[in-house]
């Protein structure tokens, strides 16, 4: 892999031995790395080259690339990863590609020099010191990992808790230079679509609870076995360490193969591998003459799975085949479990008035600097607002961006910031774009669908002829109205519990899904989120419809409904639409 054109002083004491890494980067101690191949003795493996995988990625053939990465068991010391891993990571990059030397400019800015300091580098507070796993990095390699993570912390001030960030940095450094590692990590912490690395305590907790939930369905026998061995809360505690079964437990050759897939597909690979570990653990611990008898496990239940992983009795190929052969474990299903878990945890923190709620107020639920930019862009284009705007400039610690002072008879700028604070945190990192407005695109449901239906999520904002302003955050694509079930019938309702209603004028209020506060015993009526056909649009149901609009997007009605337990969103219940606007969300350039 060609070394970037930088001065020798900027290599900071790391001797680059050649232009192409034969296997591992120079800052790796290879003495204790086991080199495994899954190929039978005497048989030469027919493995794909980097050019083969790169061609698939460049052609947008993500599924084909996924299958190649899953099935090609390159040896641990294969030089392919020095090219493959950077290509896989940077395909997820958002915005403009970083210029050569950008990283070293950041290093100079943070440390005042590009020389590696002799004293230990103080790591950012989001790092978990108990899980700074260096794997096979040399002392200098560890210092390089410290520096990459520190610069990431400086460049990404919104990261508050991310224990997996350091180990993933260390793994990358086994196959590439420091600068390339930084570029890869920058792509993984702010990717286009997939999730790779959680960056708050809340989302870290959501991941292990998600694993626990999907394991109860897809590794049921293993979960029941563990529950019998450790009744009560202990079985839940086991899942808290789920990602360390992989990052801290698996032998390095197994971990490297898992990462081949992870860098392409995201955190869902970790979910699948964790279930595979549970399935294999149960299979081998219940086998005849197994060293993993019930009494041994019960006496050291907290360390049973990590110990099993360290001595896992299957090859990397067998582990991955077990992981990817779990049926009916779709990305959509995992996402829904994840979102539901996130909403429940957020509601609990709010209801309990815990310290987490205080922290949430100061960071999670208020606009970040990027979110403020997004709000300004939105407020600049909102046609439901009346009045002029004049430029102003506000200086933040990370840069300068324009704001507008907007005068409106309907809603002021605080209304928009309030609305922004109600959106899911991950959505506030995106830029709102106006997809449809009756003032420009006409009053037609057909046009509405053409312009809106493929976007997820969307934000609907209605202004009535009586100047009431209300709407809904719609979590799923409107195209799902066409999705058919196994019997070939269209589903009446679709969407998820992330959908919510809101009112901005004459009063501000948010009406979340009733299920966010636990089971209300309402059954099916509590999950009627979105419905649509050629004649109407409906949001919310059960003894009434929260928002209903006709095919001409001219008249509508609003009632109390069981899905959101909302009051009618306007006084009369019936309304005439003055303006309807629909926003989508795209990556910030």
N, C-alpha and C positions, 0 to 999 in steps of 0.2 A: 504494500500500500504506500503510495508516495507520501513522503513527509511534507507537510505544508511549508511553504517558503517563508521561514521565520529565522531570525538570527540565532546563532548557536547559544548566545547567552540566555535566550528565552526558553531553551530546552531545560533550563534550571537544573543542570547536573545530571539529566537523564541522557545517557549515551545512546544515541540512535545508531544501531550497529549497521543497518543497511536500509536501502529504500523500500524493501519489501520484508515484512515480518515473516520469518520461516514458519512460525507457529504462534508464539506468544510475544507480547510486547516486551521491551527490555526491562521494564520495571516489575517483572514477574519472576518469582523463584520457582523454577520448574521441577525442582528435585523431588517434591512430594506429590506431583500431579500424576494421577493414574490415567493412562491413555487406554480407553476402552473402545472396542469396535464390536458391533453386533453381528459381524459377518462370520460365517463358519470358517474354520481353518482351511486354507488352500483355495478359497473362493474369493475372487476379486470383486469388490462391491461396485455396482453400476450407479454411481452417485452423480447427481446433477452438479453443474458448475455454477459459479456466481453469475456468469453471463446468462445462463438459463433462467435463473430466478429473476435477475434484473430485467430481462426481456418481458417476463410476465407482469412485473410491477409497472413497467413503463407503458404496457398496453392496457393497464387497468384491470388485468385478470386476477383479481384478488383471491377468488376462490381457488383457482388453479395454483397460485403461489402458496396458498394455505396448505393445500394437500402435499405439495412438494416439501415444504418445511416440516410437515408432520411425519412424512414417510422416509426422508433421506437422513439416515443416521451417520452424519459426518463424524469422523473421529474427533476426540476432544482437542487434539493438537492440529486440526486441519487449518491451513492458512485461509480458507474461504471466509472465516468469520471476520477477518480484518477488513474485508470489503462488504460482506453480507450484512453484518449488524449495523454499520453506519447507514447503509442504504435502507434497511428496514425501519430504522428509527426516524430518519429524516423525511420519509414519505408522509409522516404524520404532522410535519411542521406547519404552523400557521403563519401566514404573513410572508414577508420578504426573507430570503436566505441571508444568513449572517455573512458578512464579508470576512475574507482572510484577515487575521490579526485582530478581529473584534474581541475575541476572548482575552488576548494578551493586553489589550487596552483596558479591559475590565479588571484584570489582575493588577495592573499598574494603579488603577484607580482605588482598588480596595487595599492593596498591601504596600503601594509606593515603590515596588520593585517586582521584577519577574524572577528574581532569585528565590529559590525555596528557603524559607526562614529556618534557622537552626532550632529555634524553640517551637514547641507544638502549637499548631494553629487552633485558636478557639473556634469551635464549631457553632453553627447557628442553633438557637434554642429549640427548633423543631426536630432536631436530631435526637434519637434515643441512644444514649451512650452505651446501653447494654447490648445494642444490636449493631454496633459499628463493625460489621464483619469484613475483614480484609481479604479472606480466602488465601490466595497464594501471592499476594503483592509483597514486594520487598519493603524495607523501611522507607525508602524513597517513594516507592509506589503508594504507600499509605499516606505519606505527606501530600502526594499529588491528589489522592482521593479527597483528603481534607480540604485542599485548596479548591477543587472543583465544586464541592458541596458548599463551601463558604461563599464562592462567587455566585452560585445559584441562589443562595439565601439573600444576597445583596440585590440580585436582579429580580427576584420574585418575593417581595415583602409580604404578599398575601398568604404564603405558606406558614401555617402555625403549628402543625404536627404531622411529621411524615417519616416514621421510623424505617420504611422500606427504601427511602431515597438513597441512603448511604450504601447499603449492600448492592443495589443495582448499579450505582456508580462504580463500585469496586469491581463488579463482574465485567462491566464494559471495558475497564482499563486493562483487562487481561489480553485484549485483542486490538487495542488501538492507542493512539497518542492522547495526551491530555486534552488538547484542543478539540479533537474529534469527539472525545467523551463528553465534553461540555455541550457541544452542539447536539449530540444525541439526547442528553438529559434535558436540555432546553425544549426539545421536541416532545419528550415524554411527559413533562409537567404541564404543558399547555397544548395538548393534541387537538386535531381537527374534530374527531368524532369519538373515538374510543377512550375508555379510562385505563390508565396504566398505573398511576401512583396517587393514592389518596393523600390529601394535604391538610386535613383538619382532624381533630380528635373525634368529632362526631362521625365523619365518614369512615374513619378507621373502625369505629365501633359498628357502623352499619355493615362493613364487609364481613366481620366474623359472624354477625347475626344472620347475614344473608347466607353464608356458608352453612350455618347450622340449620336454617330453614330448608335449603335445597337438599341437604344431606338427609333430612328426615324423610324426604320423598324418594331420592335417587340413590341413597346408600342406607336404606331403611334398616336392613339386618345389622349392619355395623353399628349404627346409632343405638339400636335396641340393646345390642350386646354391651356397649360401653355404659349405657344407662343402668343396666342390671348390675354392672360391676361398681358403679359409683352413683348411687341414687342421690337425688336432691340436686343441689347447685353445682356439684363437682363436674358433672358432665358438661354443663354450660361453660365452665372455666376452661375445659380442654380446648374448646373452639376459639377461645381468645387468642391462642397462639397459632392459629391455622396457617398463616403465611410463613411462620418460622419452621413448620414442618418442611416447607420447600426451600426457603432461602437459608435456613440454618441447619436443616437436618439432612437433606439429600446429599449423596456423594457428588463431588464436583462434576464428573462426567454426566451424571443424570441431570444436574442443575443446568449445565450448558445446553443440553438438548431441549429442556423445558424453555429456556430463554430464546432458543431459535424460533419457537412458536410464539412466545410472549411478545417479542418485539414487533411481530406482525399483527397479532390478533388482540392483544391487550389483556386486561386482568381476568377475563373469562377463562383464559388458559390456566391461571392459578386456581380458579374455582374448580375446574375439571380435574386438575392434578390432585388437589386436596381430597376430592371425592374418591379418586382412584387409590390414594394412599389409605383412606378409610376402608375401602372395599378389600384391598390386598391385605391390610392389617387383620381384618376380621377373618379372611380366608386362611391366612397362615397361622393365626393364633388359635384357631379352632381345629387345625389339622392334627392328625395323630402324631404323637412324639414331638410336638412343637415345643420349642423352648419358651414360647409365649403362652404359658398356661395361665388360667384365670387368676390363681393366687399371686403369681409374679406380677401380673398387670395391676391387680387390685392394690398391692402393697406399694406400687410406685406409679400410680395412674397418671400423674402429671408429666412424667418423663417417658411413658410407654411409647407414645407415637413418635417423639423425636428420636428415641433409641432405635425404634423400628426403621425409621427413615435412614439413619446412619448406616444401617446394615441391611438395607432393603434387598430382599432375595430375588429381585427380578432385574432384567436389563433395562436400560433407558428406553429401548424400543417397546418393550412389554409394558412399561409404565405409561408411555404415551398412548399406546393402543388401548389400554384399559380406560384411560381418561377420555379419549375421543370416541369410544364405543358406547358411552352412556347415552341411552336413547331419550328422546323427548326433552333434552336439556338445552333449549334454544336460548339465544341471546335475548330475545324478547321476554321470555319467561324470567330469566335472571334479572333483567332490568326492572320488571314489575315488582319482583320480590324486593329488590334493592330500594326502589322508590317508596314502596309501602313501609319498609323498615325505617327509612330516613324520615318519613312523615311522622310515624309513631314516636320515634325518639325525639324529634323536634317538639312535638306537642307535649310530651312528658316533661321536657325541660322547661317549657313555658308554664305548664300547669303546676309544676313543683316549686317554681320560683327559685331554682337552684343557682349555684354559681355559674353553671354553664349558660343559664339564661342571660346573666349579666354580660358574660363574654360575647354571647350571641348578639346582644344589642349593639355592642361596640364594633363588631366586625362582620358577623355572618349576615345580619339582616339590614345593614345600612349600606348605601352605595360605596364601592371602592372608588379610587380615582378613575379607573377605566369605566366603571359603571356610570360615573357622573358624566363622562364624555358621551356615553351612549344615551343617557337621559337628555342631554342637550341636543343631540342629533334628533332624537324623537320629538322633543318639544318644538324644534325648529320646523318640522314637517307636519305636525298635527293640524289637520284642517278643522278639527272640532273646536280649536282654540281661535279666538279672535284677537286682533290687535297687532301692533308692530313689534319689532325686536331691534335692539341696538347692541352692538358688540361691546364686550367687556373682556378683560383678560385677568385670569386668576393664575397665580404661580403656585405650583405644588413642588414638593421636594424632588419628584421624579420628572418634572418637565412643565411645559406651559400648554394650556389648551383653551380654546375660546368658549365663552358661555354667552347666553343670551338673557336679557331681561325682558320678560314677556308679560304684557298686560292682557288680562282676559276677564270677561264678565262671568265666565263659566268656571274655570279652574286656574289656580295660580301654579307657580313652579313647584311649590310644596306638594301639590296634588300628585305631580308626576314622580317626585322623589318617593312619596308614600307608595304609589303603585309599584315603583321599581323595587322598593324594599319588600314587597309582598311576593315578588317572583322568586322561584327557586334560585339558590345562590349560583349554580352553574350557568344559568341562563343570563345572569347579569354580566357575564364575561363576554357576551356576544353583542353585536350591534343590531338594533331594531331597523327593519326596512319596511316601508309601506308597500303592502302587496295589493291591496284593493281599497278603493274608496268610491262611494256612490257619486261623489262630485266629479270624479274624473272618468270612471269606468261604467257609469250607468247603474240603474236599479234592476239587476237581473241575477237570479240565483245561478243561472248557467254560467255567466261571466265570473261570478264569485267562485264557483268550483274550479273553473279553468285556471284562475290566477292563484288560488289558495290551497287547493286540495292536497298537494304533495308536500306541503310544509308542516313541520312538527318541531315545537309547538307553535300555536298562533295566539294572538291577543286580539279579541274583538272589542271595539269601543263604539257605543251607540250614543248619539245625541238626539233627543226627542224634540218635537216641535214645541214642547213646554220647557226646553232647556235642561231637562234632566240628563245626567251623564252616568252611564253604567256599562257593564260589560262582563266578559269572562275570559279567563286564561284557559285555553283548551289544549290539553296535554297530548292528544293524538291527531294524526292526519285526518282531514275530512274525507279523504279517499276511502277510509275504512268503512264508509257507508256501503261500499260495493263489495266488501269481503263476504264470502259465503262460507257457511259451516259445512260439516261433513255431509249433510243432507242436500246441499246445494241451495240452501235458503240464505238470504241476506240477514245479517244480524240487525235487530231493531236498534239497539244501543251499543255504543262502543266508548273507548276512552279509559282513563285511569283516575285513581283518587288524587292525583296531583292537580286535576282540574279544580278551579275555584271561581266564584262570582265576586264582583266588587261593585261598589257604588262610589262615585266621586262627587256628585252634586245632585241634590242639595246637601247630602251628608256623605262623609267618607266612611266606608265600612268594607271589610273583607268577609266573605262567607265561604269557608273551606268545606271540604267533604266531611260529612258527619262521622265517617269511619276513622278519621284521624284521631279522634278521642276515644276510640275503642268501639266494640260492637254495641250498637244501639238496639239490636233486636229487630231491625226493620227489614231484614232479609233482602230480597232482590230490589226492592224500591230504593234502597240506600246506594245502589250502584248504577243508576241511570244517568250517566254523565253526558253523553252526546248522542244525538240522533239526527238524521237528515235524509231527505230524498228529493225528488224533482219538484216537490210542492212546498216544502218547508224546512226550517232548521229549528232544532230544539236543544236546549241545554238544561239539564236537571229534570227529574221526574218524580213520580210518586205523589198522588193526590194533588197534582198541579204541575205546571211547567214553569221553571224559573225564568227562562227566556224562550219565546216562540216568535218566529218571524215568517211572513208569507213569502211566496215565490217571487213577488215583485219587490221585495225588501222595502216595503212601504209601511205596512202595518204590523203591529206585534202585540203581544200580551205578556204579562208577568204575574206569577202567582207564588205563593209559598210552596215549596216542594220538599220531599223527604230526603232527597240526595244531599241537599245543602242546608236544610232547615232555615231557609232565608225568608225574610218578609218580602212582599212584592217590591220590586226595585223602583217602581214609580207609584205615585199616590193613587192614580186612577185605576191601575192595573192594565188598562189598554193604552197603547201609545202609537203615535205616528212618527216614523223615523225621518229625522231631518238629515242626518249624516250617519253612515256606517263606515267604519274604517277597520281594516284588519292588518296586523303587523306580523311579520315573521322575524326570525333571528338568524344572523349569519356571522361567520368569523370576522373579527376585526382585522382590517388590513394593516 
